Amino acid sequence: MRTSIYTSHIQNGHRSSCNQAEISLLVPYHLFDAIVDCLHRDFATLQSVSTVSSTFRSLAQRKIFYEVSLSIPSSTEQPNSGSAEVLLEHLAESPHLVDYVRRLNITDDGYTREMNAFTMQGDDAFIHILSSFKYLSAIIFRRRSNGVSKIIWTNLPLNMQTAILESLRCLTVVRVEILDTIEDFHLQLLVDSHALEHLRVFDLDWPRVPPSKTSPPVQKMALKSLELRETTPFSGGKIFRFMCDPESVDLSQLTSLRVEMDPMWPSLIKETDAFLRKVSDSLKCLHYFRPRYARRHNFDSSSTLDLSIPSHLKCFRISTNLANNGFPWLIKCLGRIPPCSRINTIKLHLNLDMHVPSYTGDIDWAVLDTLICTLHNLRSCHIYIRTTTRSILRLLGGLLPSAQSKGILRITIWICTATQQSLFF
């Protein structure tokens, strides 16, 4: 009946008389939401969509303000798009927007902070707006694209440190990411973040003196996923040891682990292997990332990570550059999968660089094909190949034919050109 009424309006040339209420009757709200969801991060289109009706405006605003950036105030720059002053102006006009923010990026100041009236005013605005976010689910410390320096934690005033820590300990915040943008921040400060489940730490400069620990926390930090990237063995060992502290961290629920580090330091490799054995009972997904620039180094056997792969692991992901000993290392890692393994998904992110002329002789896809097909529980193998030129496709002829015949293989080739094309097989 509703459809026939709407058709009648169109046939009689009265499309404009079909108001928003009638459209809402014809189309369920969740379909509007699905339509707007397809425009995620397309802010120009979202802004246009927000002018259609009040329904679309609300849906578009939830996407636009889902993630915002807030920069540490600096005394040497004018307020930018991520400054607290600019955000306060938006919220003064539309106070409801603060309830839409779920992810907050805290970015560096770009320069060395100098305390003056301008900085203090910015600090007050920063603290005010930070305390306004009531429904945050993730807080990310990251550098701005033009950032040249890191946040120095000890340089921040105590009231700003307190405001940041209170936000980190909010019961709605389940994810924290520290991405090469903050120095002298000890992870012990996160222990009181009782809701924290997902932690990502990349290139953290571990402070020499940790904060004093007067008594064990009331509740341990129970992580479900952990991502680590190390820069030096001096910080890496300390981070691993903190993660293994039974008084501070509960690893019994850890199901996902991503480890990315330079293989040049055997001490970190030993720490990684020991950590894997500690969490082997609960781990379901393991991702080891070998840096793309690994082709610049010649690694000996002592600096090759021999992963201890848990037998009940379900998803195993490896990211590596295939230059030099990259392919033999990949085969060695996959060869360590135990015969009784429960792995049903393997994801291989492989970087191919045409500047290395030895690929043809170094890469034997037949060996990988045979190894993949011996994994009895494997149901999906996704090979994601990143390259800079189409000529690399000549090396991919007949790639894993046995796996293809079993229907378990999917290949995505990402050609890094101006068109940013992807090819699917």
VOMIPA-419680 format. One record per residue (C-alpha): residue in one letter; x, y, z. Coordinates in Angstrom, 2 decimals. Layout:
BEGIN
<site resn="A" east="X" north="Y" up="Z"/>
...
// end
This chain:
BEGIN
<site resn="M" east="0.00" north="0.00" up="0.00"/>
<site resn="R" east="2.79" north="2.44" up="0.90"/>
<site resn="T" east="4.58" north="1.71" up="-2.37"/>
<site resn="S" east="1.43" north="2.33" up="-4.43"/>
<site resn="I" east="0.81" north="5.64" up="-2.64"/>
<site resn="Y" east="4.36" north="6.77" up="-3.37"/>
<site resn="T" east="4.05" north="5.71" up="-7.02"/>
<site resn="S" east="0.82" north="7.68" up="-7.29"/>
<site resn="H" east="2.60" north="10.82" up="-6.07"/>
<site resn="I" east="5.26" north="10.42" up="-8.75"/>
<site resn="Q" east="2.77" north="9.73" up="-11.56"/>
<site resn="N" east="0.75" north="12.81" up="-10.68"/>
<site resn="G" east="3.83" north="15.01" up="-10.73"/>
<site resn="H" east="3.72" north="15.62" up="-6.98"/>
<site resn="R" east="7.13" north="14.25" up="-6.03"/>
<site resn="S" east="7.89" north="17.38" up="-4.02"/>
<site resn="S" east="4.83" north="16.82" up="-1.87"/>
<site resn="C" east="6.27" north="13.57" up="-0.57"/>
<site resn="N" east="7.71" north="14.92" up="2.64"/>
<site resn="Q" east="10.37" north="13.50" up="4.92"/>
<site resn="A" east="7.84" north="11.67" up="7.10"/>
<site resn="E" east="6.50" north="9.76" up="4.08"/>
<site resn="I" east="10.01" north="8.84" up="2.96"/>
<site resn="S" east="10.78" north="7.60" up="6.47"/>
<site resn="L" east="7.74" north="5.34" up="6.25"/>
<site resn="L" east="8.91" north="3.96" up="2.91"/>
<site resn="V" east="12.57" north="3.39" up="3.79"/>
<site resn="P" east="13.66" north="1.89" up="7.13"/>
<site resn="Y" east="16.08" north="3.98" up="9.16"/>
<site resn="H" east="18.79" north="1.30" up="9.11"/>
<site resn="L" east="18.91" north="1.57" up="5.29"/>
<site resn="F" east="19.65" north="5.28" up="5.58"/>
<site resn="D" east="22.41" north="4.39" up="8.02"/>
<site resn="A" east="23.83" north="1.79" up="5.61"/>
<site resn="I" east="23.85" north="4.33" up="2.78"/>
<site resn="V" east="25.69" north="6.96" up="4.80"/>
<site resn="D" east="28.09" north="4.32" up="6.16"/>
<site resn="C" east="29.36" north="3.76" up="2.60"/>
<site resn="L" east="30.66" north="7.35" up="2.67"/>
<site resn="H" east="33.01" north="6.74" up="5.60"/>
<site resn="R" east="35.87" north="9.31" up="5.53"/>
<site resn="D" east="34.49" north="10.94" up="2.36"/>
<site resn="F" east="33.93" north="14.19" up="4.24"/>
<site resn="A" east="33.07" north="16.34" up="1.23"/>
<site resn="T" east="30.23" north="14.02" up="0.25"/>
<site resn="L" east="29.11" north="13.65" up="3.86"/>
<site resn="Q" east="28.81" north="17.41" up="4.14"/>
<site resn="S" east="26.63" north="17.46" up="1.02"/>
<site resn="V" east="24.50" north="14.60" up="2.30"/>
<site resn="S" east="23.94" north="16.42" up="5.60"/>
<site resn="T" east="21.92" north="19.09" up="3.74"/>
<site resn="V" east="19.32" north="16.60" up="2.43"/>
<site resn="S" east="17.21" north="16.35" up="5.57"/>
<site resn="S" east="17.44" north="16.28" up="9.34"/>
<site resn="T" east="17.70" north="12.48" up="9.24"/>
<site resn="F" east="20.67" north="12.56" up="6.88"/>
<site resn="R" east="22.22" north="15.46" up="8.78"/>
<site resn="S" east="22.25" north="13.48" up="12.00"/>
<site resn="L" east="23.68" north="10.38" up="10.28"/>
<site resn="A" east="26.34" north="12.39" up="8.42"/>
<site resn="Q" east="27.42" north="14.27" up="11.53"/>
<site resn="R" east="27.91" north="10.99" up="13.39"/>
<site resn="K" east="30.37" north="9.92" up="10.66"/>
<site resn="I" east="32.12" north="13.27" up="10.35"/>
<site resn="F" east="32.72" north="13.65" up="14.09"/>
<site resn="Y" east="33.28" north="9.96" up="14.83"/>
<site resn="E" east="37.04" north="10.67" up="14.90"/>
<site resn="V" east="38.60" north="14.03" up="15.72"/>
<site resn="S" east="42.12" north="15.32" up="16.33"/>
<site resn="L" east="43.23" north="17.45" up="19.25"/>
<site resn="S" east="46.73" north="18.93" up="19.17"/>
<site resn="I" east="48.91" north="19.73" up="22.15"/>
<site resn="P" east="49.01" north="23.56" up="22.33"/>
<site resn="S" east="52.17" north="25.20" up="21.03"/>
<site resn="S" east="53.46" north="28.69" up="21.68"/>
<site resn="T" east="54.85" north="29.08" up="18.16"/>
<site resn="E" east="51.83" north="28.42" up="15.94"/>
<site resn="Q" east="48.36" north="29.79" up="15.46"/>
<site resn="P" east="45.33" north="27.56" up="16.20"/>
<site resn="N" east="45.02" north="24.85" up="13.55"/>
<site resn="S" east="42.06" north="22.68" up="12.57"/>
<site resn="G" east="42.83" north="20.31" up="15.43"/>
<site resn="S" east="43.33" north="22.91" up="18.13"/>
<site resn="A" east="41.11" north="23.02" up="21.17"/>
<site resn="E" east="40.05" north="26.61" up="20.40"/>
<site resn="V" east="38.68" north="25.64" up="16.97"/>
<site resn="L" east="36.85" north="22.61" up="18.35"/>
<site resn="L" east="35.34" north="24.70" up="21.11"/>
<site resn="E" east="33.91" north="27.08" up="18.51"/>
<site resn="H" east="32.20" north="24.18" up="16.71"/>
<site resn="L" east="30.81" north="22.77" up="19.94"/>
<site resn="A" east="29.55" north="26.16" up="21.07"/>
<site resn="E" east="27.39" north="26.30" up="17.94"/>
<site resn="S" east="26.35" north="22.63" up="18.06"/>
<site resn="P" east="26.88" north="21.15" up="21.56"/>
<site resn="H" east="25.38" north="17.79" up="20.58"/>
<site resn="L" east="28.36" north="17.02" up="18.33"/>
<site resn="V" east="30.54" north="16.13" up="21.32"/>
<site resn="D" east="28.40" north="13.02" up="21.92"/>
<site resn="Y" east="29.30" north="11.68" up="18.45"/>
<site resn="V" east="33.06" north="11.55" up="19.08"/>
<site resn="R" east="34.32" north="8.01" up="19.62"/>
<site resn="R" east="37.99" north="8.17" up="18.52"/>
<site resn="L" east="40.35" north="10.93" up="19.63"/>
<site resn="N" east="43.77" north="11.61" up="18.10"/>
<site resn="I" east="46.10" north="13.53" up="20.40"/>
<site resn="T" east="48.84" north="14.96" up="18.19"/>
<site resn="D" east="52.21" north="16.55" up="18.88"/>
<site resn="D" east="52.77" north="20.28" up="19.10"/>
<site resn="G" east="55.26" north="20.21" up="16.25"/>
<site resn="Y" east="57.77" north="22.34" up="18.17"/>
<site resn="T" east="59.29" north="22.61" up="21.61"/>
<site resn="R" east="56.73" north="24.02" up="24.01"/>
<site resn="E" east="57.45" north="27.33" up="25.68"/>
<site resn="M" east="55.16" north="28.33" up="28.51"/>
<site resn="N" east="53.57" north="31.74" up="27.97"/>
<site resn="A" east="50.11" north="33.27" up="28.08"/>
<site resn="F" east="49.21" north="31.87" up="24.65"/>
<site resn="T" east="50.23" north="28.32" up="25.62"/>
<site resn="M" east="48.45" north="28.48" up="28.99"/>
<site resn="Q" east="45.24" north="29.61" up="27.30"/>
<site resn="G" east="45.52" north="26.73" up="24.85"/>
<site resn="D" east="46.17" north="24.29" up="27.70"/>
<site resn="D" east="42.98" north="25.38" up="29.48"/>
<site resn="A" east="40.95" north="24.91" up="26.31"/>
<site resn="F" east="42.59" north="21.51" up="25.71"/>
<site resn="I" east="41.70" north="20.29" up="29.20"/>
<site resn="H" east="38.16" north="21.65" up="28.96"/>
<site resn="I" east="37.34" north="19.97" up="25.67"/>
<site resn="L" east="39.08" north="16.73" up="26.64"/>
<site resn="S" east="36.83" north="16.43" up="29.67"/>
<site resn="S" east="33.78" north="17.02" up="27.43"/>
<site resn="F" east="34.16" north="13.72" up="25.56"/>
<site resn="K" east="31.96" north="11.25" up="27.45"/>
<site resn="Y" east="31.73" north="8.36" up="25.00"/>
<site resn="L" east="35.28" north="7.88" up="23.75"/>
<site resn="S" east="36.19" north="4.33" up="22.80"/>
<site resn="A" east="39.74" north="4.94" up="21.52"/>
<site resn="I" east="42.55" north="7.41" up="22.24"/>
<site resn="I" east="45.46" north="7.56" up="19.81"/>
<site resn="F" east="48.70" north="9.49" up="20.28"/>
<site resn="R" east="50.02" north="10.20" up="16.79"/>
<site resn="R" east="52.17" north="12.71" up="14.96"/>
<site resn="R" east="50.68" north="15.27" up="12.64"/>
<site resn="S" east="51.82" north="14.99" up="9.03"/>
<site resn="N" east="54.17" north="17.95" up="9.52"/>
<site resn="G" east="55.18" north="17.07" up="13.06"/>
<site resn="V" east="58.92" north="17.28" up="13.69"/>
<site resn="S" east="59.08" north="16.56" up="17.40"/>
<site resn="K" east="57.49" north="14.26" up="19.94"/>
<site resn="I" east="55.33" north="15.05" up="22.92"/>
<site resn="I" east="57.54" north="15.25" up="26.01"/>
<site resn="W" east="55.35" north="13.92" up="28.81"/>
<site resn="T" east="57.31" north="15.62" up="31.59"/>
<site resn="N" east="57.01" north="18.97" up="29.78"/>
<site resn="L" east="53.23" north="18.89" up="30.03"/>
<site resn="P" east="51.72" north="20.68" up="33.03"/>
<site resn="L" east="50.41" north="18.43" up="35.78"/>
<site resn="N" east="46.78" north="19.41" up="35.20"/>
<site resn="M" east="47.09" north="18.37" up="31.54"/>
<site resn="Q" east="48.76" north="15.08" up="32.49"/>
<site resn="T" east="45.92" north="14.45" up="34.94"/>
<site resn="A" east="43.27" north="15.24" up="32.31"/>
<site resn="I" east="44.86" north="12.86" up="29.78"/>
<site resn="L" east="45.19" north="10.06" up="32.33"/>
<site resn="E" east="41.59" north="10.51" up="33.44"/>
<site resn="S" east="40.47" north="10.14" up="29.83"/>
<site resn="L" east="42.61" north="7.03" up="29.39"/>
<site resn="R" east="40.97" north="5.53" up="32.47"/>
<site resn="C" east="37.44" north="6.27" up="31.29"/>
<site resn="L" east="35.29" north="3.13" up="31.38"/>
<site resn="T" east="34.29" north="3.57" up="27.73"/>
<site resn="V" east="37.88" north="3.67" up="26.42"/>
<site resn="V" east="38.82" north="0.16" up="25.29"/>
<site resn="R" east="41.64" north="1.02" up="22.87"/>
<site resn="V" east="44.85" north="3.02" up="23.33"/>
<site resn="E" east="47.47" north="3.57" up="20.63"/>
<site resn="I" east="50.85" north="5.25" up="21.09"/>
<site resn="L" east="52.33" north="5.80" up="17.63"/>
<site resn="D" east="55.85" north="7.26" up="17.76"/>
<site resn="T" east="54.71" north="10.59" up="19.18"/>
<site resn="I" east="55.23" north="10.59" up="22.93"/>
<site resn="E" east="58.40" north="10.23" up="24.96"/>
<site resn="D" east="59.09" north="9.26" up="28.59"/>
<site resn="F" east="55.63" north="7.75" up="29.02"/>
<site resn="H" east="55.68" north="4.59" up="31.11"/>
<site resn="L" east="53.00" north="1.99" up="30.37"/>
<site resn="Q" east="52.57" north="1.61" up="34.12"/>
<site resn="L" east="50.40" north="4.74" up="33.83"/>
<site resn="L" east="47.85" north="2.68" up="31.89"/>
<site resn="V" east="47.37" north="0.02" up="34.55"/>
<site resn="D" east="44.39" north="1.83" up="36.07"/>
<site resn="S" east="42.68" north="1.85" up="32.66"/>
<site resn="H" east="40.39" north="-0.98" up="33.72"/>
<site resn="A" east="38.36" north="-1.04" up="30.48"/>
<site resn="L" east="41.43" north="-1.19" up="28.23"/>
<site resn="E" east="41.38" north="-4.25" up="25.96"/>
<site resn="H" east="43.39" north="-3.25" up="22.88"/>
<site resn="L" east="46.86" north="-1.72" up="23.17"/>
<site resn="R" east="49.09" north="-0.61" up="20.30"/>
<site resn="V" east="52.59" north="0.69" up="21.05"/>
<site resn="F" east="54.89" north="1.73" up="18.21"/>
<site resn="D" east="58.38" north="3.13" up="18.81"/>
<site resn="L" east="57.91" north="4.15" up="22.41"/>
<site resn="D" east="61.01" north="5.64" up="24.03"/>
<site resn="W" east="60.90" north="3.94" up="27.40"/>
<site resn="P" east="61.71" north="6.31" up="30.30"/>
<site resn="R" east="64.70" north="5.49" up="32.46"/>
<site resn="V" east="62.83" north="5.95" up="35.72"/>
<site resn="P" east="59.35" north="4.35" up="35.91"/>
<site resn="P" east="56.68" north="5.90" up="38.13"/>
<site resn="S" east="56.73" north="4.69" up="41.70"/>
<site resn="K" east="54.44" north="1.73" up="42.29"/>
<site resn="T" east="53.18" north="1.98" up="45.84"/>
<site resn="S" east="50.85" north="-1.03" up="45.78"/>
<site resn="P" east="49.47" north="-3.52" up="43.25"/>
<site resn="P" east="46.53" north="-2.15" up="41.23"/>
<site resn="V" east="43.03" north="-3.06" up="42.35"/>
<site resn="Q" east="42.33" north="-4.56" up="38.93"/>
<site resn="K" east="44.90" north="-5.72" up="36.38"/>
<site resn="M" east="45.02" north="-4.48" up="32.81"/>
<site resn="A" east="43.32" north="-7.34" up="30.94"/>
<site resn="L" east="44.33" north="-7.14" up="27.28"/>
<site resn="K" east="42.65" north="-8.95" up="24.40"/>
<site resn="S" east="44.91" north="-7.65" up="21.64"/>
<site resn="L" east="48.43" north="-6.25" up="21.67"/>
<site resn="E" east="50.53" north="-4.67" up="18.91"/>
<site resn="L" east="54.21" north="-3.84" up="19.45"/>
<site resn="R" east="56.89" north="-2.31" up="17.26"/>
<site resn="E" east="60.35" north="-1.95" up="18.70"/>
<site resn="T" east="63.12" north="0.43" up="17.72"/>
<site resn="T" east="65.93" north="-0.50" up="20.11"/>
<site resn="P" east="66.67" north="-3.52" up="22.30"/>
<site resn="F" east="66.96" north="-1.16" up="25.28"/>
<site resn="S" east="63.28" north="-0.17" up="25.18"/>
<site resn="G" east="62.02" north="-3.46" up="23.80"/>
<site resn="G" east="63.20" north="-5.63" up="26.64"/>
<site resn="K" east="61.61" north="-3.32" up="29.21"/>
<site resn="I" east="58.28" north="-3.28" up="27.40"/>
<site resn="F" east="58.17" north="-7.06" up="27.17"/>
<site resn="R" east="59.07" north="-7.40" up="30.82"/>
<site resn="F" east="56.31" north="-4.98" up="31.79"/>
<site resn="M" east="53.79" north="-6.95" up="29.74"/>
<site resn="C" east="54.82" north="-10.08" up="31.61"/>
<site resn="D" east="54.38" north="-8.44" up="35.03"/>
<site resn="P" east="51.63" north="-10.55" up="36.67"/>
<site resn="E" east="50.80" north="-7.77" up="39.14"/>
<site resn="S" east="49.99" north="-5.25" up="36.40"/>
<site resn="V" east="48.88" north="-7.13" up="33.29"/>
<site resn="D" east="46.51" north="-10.05" up="32.83"/>
<site resn="L" east="47.41" north="-11.92" up="29.62"/>
<site resn="S" east="45.03" north="-14.83" up="30.10"/>
<site resn="Q" east="42.55" north="-13.27" up="27.64"/>
<site resn="L" east="45.06" north="-12.17" up="24.99"/>
<site resn="T" east="43.84" north="-13.57" up="21.67"/>
<site resn="S" east="45.59" north="-11.32" up="19.11"/>
<site resn="L" east="49.27" north="-10.37" up="18.95"/>
<site resn="R" east="51.14" north="-8.29" up="16.35"/>
<site resn="V" east="54.90" north="-7.93" up="16.63"/>
<site resn="E" east="56.92" north="-5.66" up="14.38"/>
<site resn="M" east="60.60" north="-5.05" up="14.99"/>
<site resn="D" east="63.95" north="-4.77" up="13.32"/>
<site resn="P" east="65.48" north="-8.28" up="13.24"/>
<site resn="M" east="68.98" north="-6.87" up="13.82"/>
<site resn="W" east="68.77" north="-7.36" up="17.59"/>
<site resn="P" east="68.78" north="-11.03" up="18.65"/>
<site resn="S" east="67.96" north="-10.02" up="22.23"/>
<site resn="L" east="64.54" north="-8.77" up="21.14"/>
<site resn="I" east="63.98" north="-11.93" up="19.14"/>
<site resn="K" east="64.49" north="-13.99" up="22.29"/>
<site resn="E" east="62.10" north="-11.71" up="24.18"/>
<site resn="T" east="59.49" north="-12.18" up="21.46"/>
<site resn="D" east="59.78" north="-15.93" up="21.47"/>
<site resn="A" east="59.53" north="-16.07" up="25.27"/>
<site resn="F" east="56.46" north="-13.81" up="25.16"/>
<site resn="L" east="54.82" north="-16.08" up="22.57"/>
<site resn="R" east="55.28" north="-19.09" up="24.81"/>
<site resn="K" east="53.74" north="-17.18" up="27.72"/>
<site resn="V" east="50.53" north="-16.31" up="25.83"/>
<site resn="S" east="50.30" north="-19.50" up="23.78"/>
<site resn="D" east="47.33" north="-20.86" up="25.73"/>
<site resn="S" east="44.97" north="-18.05" up="24.71"/>
<site resn="L" east="46.43" north="-16.75" up="21.44"/>
<site resn="K" east="44.22" north="-17.17" up="18.35"/>
<site resn="C" east="45.74" north="-14.68" up="15.88"/>
<site resn="L" east="49.44" north="-13.95" up="15.38"/>
<site resn="H" east="50.87" north="-11.31" up="13.04"/>
<site resn="Y" east="54.62" north="-10.95" up="12.60"/>
<site resn="F" east="55.76" north="-7.92" up="10.62"/>
<site resn="R" east="59.27" north="-7.88" up="9.19"/>
<site resn="P" east="60.12" north="-4.30" up="8.08"/>
<site resn="R" east="59.96" north="-3.53" up="4.37"/>
<site resn="Y" east="63.44" north="-2.04" up="4.52"/>
<site resn="A" east="64.79" north="-5.43" up="5.62"/>
<site resn="R" east="66.20" north="-5.90" up="2.12"/>
<site resn="R" east="68.93" north="-3.41" up="2.99"/>
<site resn="H" east="70.46" north="-5.78" up="5.52"/>
<site resn="N" east="72.04" north="-9.18" up="5.22"/>
<site resn="F" east="70.85" north="-11.21" up="8.18"/>
<site resn="D" east="72.67" north="-14.17" up="9.57"/>
<site resn="S" east="70.93" north="-17.12" up="11.20"/>
<site resn="S" east="71.25" north="-15.65" up="14.69"/>
<site resn="S" east="69.02" north="-12.71" up="13.80"/>
<site resn="T" east="66.23" north="-14.72" up="12.22"/>
<site resn="L" east="63.14" north="-15.09" up="14.34"/>
<site resn="D" east="62.20" north="-18.74" up="14.83"/>
<site resn="L" east="58.58" north="-18.35" up="15.83"/>
<site resn="S" east="57.13" north="-20.73" up="18.38"/>
<site resn="I" east="53.71" north="-21.14" up="16.78"/>
<site resn="P" east="50.98" north="-22.37" up="19.14"/>
<site resn="S" east="49.25" north="-25.50" up="17.84"/>
<site resn="H" east="45.74" north="-24.08" up="18.44"/>
<site resn="L" east="46.43" north="-20.81" up="16.55"/>
<site resn="K" east="43.67" north="-20.10" up="14.03"/>
<site resn="C" east="44.98" north="-17.13" up="12.03"/>
<site resn="F" east="48.63" north="-16.61" up="11.10"/>
<site resn="R" east="49.71" north="-13.45" up="9.28"/>
<site resn="I" east="53.17" north="-12.55" up="8.01"/>
<site resn="S" east="54.29" north="-9.26" up="6.45"/>
<site resn="T" east="57.74" north="-9.19" up="4.88"/>
<site resn="N" east="59.89" north="-8.00" up="2.00"/>
<site resn="L" east="60.88" north="-10.91" up="-0.23"/>
<site resn="A" east="64.33" north="-9.54" up="-1.02"/>
<site resn="N" east="67.55" north="-11.21" up="0.10"/>
<site resn="N" east="66.59" north="-14.05" up="2.45"/>
<site resn="G" east="62.97" north="-12.92" up="2.70"/>
<site resn="F" east="61.45" north="-15.84" up="0.83"/>
<site resn="P" east="63.50" north="-18.58" up="2.57"/>
<site resn="W" east="62.64" north="-16.91" up="5.89"/>
<site resn="L" east="58.94" north="-16.98" up="4.96"/>
<site resn="I" east="59.12" north="-20.68" up="4.08"/>
<site resn="K" east="60.99" north="-21.38" up="7.31"/>
<site resn="C" east="58.30" north="-19.63" up="9.38"/>
<site resn="L" east="55.45" north="-21.48" up="7.68"/>
<site resn="G" east="57.39" north="-24.72" up="8.00"/>
<site resn="R" east="57.36" north="-24.33" up="11.78"/>
<site resn="I" east="53.59" north="-24.71" up="11.90"/>
<site resn="P" east="53.01" north="-27.95" up="13.84"/>
<site resn="P" east="51.26" north="-30.84" up="12.03"/>
<site resn="C" east="48.36" north="-30.75" up="14.50"/>
<site resn="S" east="47.82" north="-27.03" up="13.95"/>
<site resn="R" east="44.28" north="-25.63" up="13.92"/>
<site resn="I" east="45.21" north="-22.76" up="11.61"/>
<site resn="N" east="42.37" north="-22.12" up="9.16"/>
<site resn="T" east="43.50" north="-18.72" up="7.82"/>
<site resn="I" east="46.86" north="-17.55" up="6.52"/>
<site resn="K" east="47.48" north="-13.99" up="5.34"/>
<site resn="L" east="50.72" north="-13.10" up="3.59"/>
<site resn="H" east="51.53" north="-9.43" up="2.94"/>
<site resn="L" east="54.49" north="-9.58" up="0.57"/>
<site resn="N" east="56.45" north="-6.58" up="-0.67"/>
<site resn="L" east="58.07" north="-6.97" up="-4.10"/>
<site resn="D" east="60.75" north="-4.51" up="-5.15"/>
<site resn="M" east="61.82" north="-4.57" up="-8.78"/>
<site resn="H" east="65.13" north="-2.92" up="-7.90"/>
<site resn="V" east="66.23" north="-6.30" up="-6.58"/>
<site resn="P" east="67.09" north="-8.35" up="-9.72"/>
<site resn="S" east="67.39" north="-11.71" up="-7.98"/>
<site resn="Y" east="63.68" north="-12.36" up="-7.47"/>
<site resn="T" east="63.38" north="-14.83" up="-10.32"/>
<site resn="G" east="65.97" north="-17.12" up="-8.79"/>
<site resn="D" east="65.09" north="-16.51" up="-5.16"/>
<site resn="I" east="61.32" north="-17.04" up="-5.22"/>
<site resn="D" east="59.98" north="-20.54" up="-5.82"/>
<site resn="W" east="56.19" north="-20.32" up="-5.69"/>
<site resn="A" east="55.92" north="-24.11" up="-6.06"/>
<site resn="V" east="57.55" north="-24.57" up="-2.66"/>
<site resn="L" east="55.01" north="-22.23" up="-1.08"/>
<site resn="D" east="52.18" north="-23.99" up="-2.92"/>
<site resn="T" east="53.24" north="-27.38" up="-1.58"/>
<site resn="L" east="53.60" north="-26.08" up="1.95"/>
<site resn="I" east="50.19" north="-24.38" up="1.94"/>
<site resn="C" east="48.46" north="-27.51" up="0.68"/>
<site resn="T" east="49.90" north="-29.66" up="3.48"/>
<site resn="L" east="47.96" north="-27.68" up="6.11"/>
<site resn="H" east="44.87" north="-29.84" up="6.47"/>
<site resn="N" east="42.72" north="-27.36" up="8.41"/>
<site resn="L" east="43.47" north="-24.41" up="6.13"/>
<site resn="R" east="40.33" north="-22.88" up="4.65"/>
<site resn="S" east="41.61" north="-19.50" up="3.43"/>
<site resn="C" east="44.94" north="-18.22" up="2.15"/>
<site resn="H" east="45.06" north="-14.54" up="1.21"/>
<site resn="I" east="48.25" north="-13.34" up="-0.49"/>
<site resn="Y" east="48.48" north="-9.56" up="-0.63"/>
<site resn="I" east="51.28" north="-8.48" up="-2.97"/>
<site resn="R" east="52.54" north="-4.89" up="-2.96"/>
<site resn="T" east="54.58" north="-3.77" up="-5.95"/>
<site resn="T" east="55.53" north="-0.61" up="-7.80"/>
<site resn="T" east="55.31" north="-1.81" up="-11.38"/>
<site resn="R" east="53.13" north="-4.04" up="-13.53"/>
<site resn="S" east="56.14" north="-5.88" up="-14.95"/>
<site resn="I" east="56.29" north="-7.85" up="-11.70"/>
<site resn="L" east="53.21" north="-9.74" up="-12.88"/>
<site resn="R" east="55.44" north="-11.83" up="-15.14"/>
<site resn="L" east="56.89" north="-13.47" up="-12.04"/>
<site resn="L" east="53.44" north="-14.51" up="-10.82"/>
<site resn="G" east="52.44" north="-16.90" up="-13.56"/>
<site resn="G" east="50.87" north="-20.09" up="-12.18"/>
<site resn="L" east="50.99" north="-18.79" up="-8.63"/>
<site resn="L" east="50.03" north="-21.60" up="-6.22"/>
<site resn="P" east="47.97" north="-23.69" up="-8.69"/>
<site resn="S" east="47.19" north="-26.46" up="-6.18"/>
<site resn="A" east="45.86" north="-23.98" up="-3.63"/>
<site resn="Q" east="43.81" north="-22.33" up="-6.37"/>
<site resn="S" east="42.30" north="-25.66" up="-7.41"/>
<site resn="K" east="41.24" north="-26.28" up="-3.81"/>
<site resn="G" east="39.46" north="-22.94" up="-3.73"/>
<site resn="I" east="41.35" north="-21.67" up="-0.68"/>
<site resn="L" east="43.49" north="-19.02" up="-2.40"/>
<site resn="R" east="42.78" north="-15.33" up="-2.85"/>
<site resn="I" east="45.35" north="-12.96" up="-4.35"/>
<site resn="T" east="45.32" north="-9.18" up="-4.21"/>
<site resn="I" east="48.02" north="-7.30" up="-6.11"/>
<site resn="W" east="48.40" north="-3.68" up="-5.06"/>
<site resn="I" east="50.16" north="-1.66" up="-7.73"/>
<site resn="C" east="51.56" north="1.45" up="-6.06"/>
<site resn="T" east="51.15" north="3.93" up="-8.88"/>
<site resn="A" east="49.37" north="7.23" up="-9.28"/>
<site resn="T" east="46.12" north="5.35" up="-9.94"/>
<site resn="Q" east="46.53" north="3.16" up="-6.83"/>
<site resn="Q" east="45.02" north="0.14" up="-8.59"/>
<site resn="S" east="44.25" north="-3.23" up="-7.06"/>
<site resn="L" east="43.91" north="-6.48" up="-8.95"/>
<site resn="F" east="41.94" north="-9.38" up="-7.49"/>
<site resn="F" east="42.22" north="-13.04" up="-8.43"/>
// end
